[in-house]
Amino acid sequence: MALESGIAQLVEEFIAAGRPSSREQNIDDRRAGYIASTTLAGETETRVQVEDIELNAMTFRVVSPLNATGKLPCIIYYHGGCFVSGGFATHDNQLRQLAFYSRCRVIAAQYRLAPEHTFPAAHNDAETGANTIWKYAQKLGIDRENITLAGDSAGGHLALVTALRLKAARQWQPAQLILIYPMLDATARFASYTCNGLDYIITRDTLLSGYEMYMPRTDPLHPEASPLWREDFAGLPSTHIITAEFDPLRDEGEALYQRFQEQDVECTCQRSRCHSWLFPARRREPGGTKRHARYGLACCKPSTGK
């Protein structure tokens, strides 16, 4: 699988610049750089309605298809950013694309970031956010029986752990999970951390420095630091995993697929090209946004029931 031309150019520029390390950036610059990368997200999807709301002292972004009425299926989305960056600003267009192409109401929860807030702050916020959305389902216009938990990178991690917490507490369960190149193993033991860990912009250092800032005093094998190794997956809903060929996280996502199969969880796994595949490679590539959004949404349609 070859990189698209626009992505390949970005990788070449990254290598030519000496592979700058995330460890050498202060946190403000790292966050600003992530926001700046949203220029890759193409033309803003305007065929949706966007509203920011506060419930239970948490902020949510609600993105709905235009003129949607009645209760809609819901995708609760957790943004990526290695637990230290990201938010509504970095994922605005992805949320819009998800809402438009899936015809779902997409609700993103803003969770606290490291290093200001360390483990388990983001995990607790992710769980609280999901429960708040479920509690206010009628107010939000969503179908409680058709809620998907989804996220990319650190957000995929949070979607999985939130589902596990809900299951352990015998609370409501989502209809399905969508895990997009999830961060699952804080020990970085897989080969893709080596073969893809230097050249593809989202590097080994990018991921591990995020873990280190968020979990400075946590054992990397803690079940909520490295959920890949848990033995309590049975009973989780149908799950769709999307990995990326040129990504340090590739192998652990595919290992999760194998572990789900061993523990009788219904699961599919699809491989894309690189981390941040939801972005079109360049604005100048015709239809890039639509192509990338539909690629992921092929398996993001919520089911008709639990």
Number of C-alpha atoms within 10 A of each C-alpha: 8 10 15 13 12 16 21 14 14 15 18 15 13 16 15 10 9 9 16 16 15 20 13 10 12 9 15 10 12 19 17 13 14 17 17 12 11 16 15 19 23 20 15 13 19 13 15 19 17 19 10 12 11 9 11 9 8 15 15 22 21 22 25 27 23 14 8 14 9 9 17 21 23 33 32 26 28 30 28 25 21 25 32 27 23 23 22 18 11 23 22 19 22 21 26 25 27 26 26 22 17 23 19 26 29 30 27 28 25 20 25 22 21 21 18 10 16 21 21 15 16 22 23 16 18 26 20 17 26 24 16 15 23 22 12 13 17 13 10 17 17 23 18 23 18 21 29 29 27 28 25 26 25 27 29 28 29 33 29 24 22 25 25 22 16 17 19 11 9 9 11 14 23 27 23 26 26 30 28 31 34 28 29 27 26 21 13 19 11 15 14 18 21 14 14 20 20 20 18 22 24 22 23 24 18 19 24 18 19 24 26 19 19 24 20 15 10 15 13 18 15 13 15 25 24 19 23 24 17 14 12 13 22 16 14 23 19 18 23 20 23 23 27 21 19 24 27 30 30 26 21 23 27 20 15 22 23 16 19 22 15 12 15 13 18 16 20 17 17 17 17 22 17 24 23 20 19 25 24 25 23 19 16 12 12 11 12 20 25 17 14 19 23 17 15 20 16 10 18 22 19 24 15 9 13 14
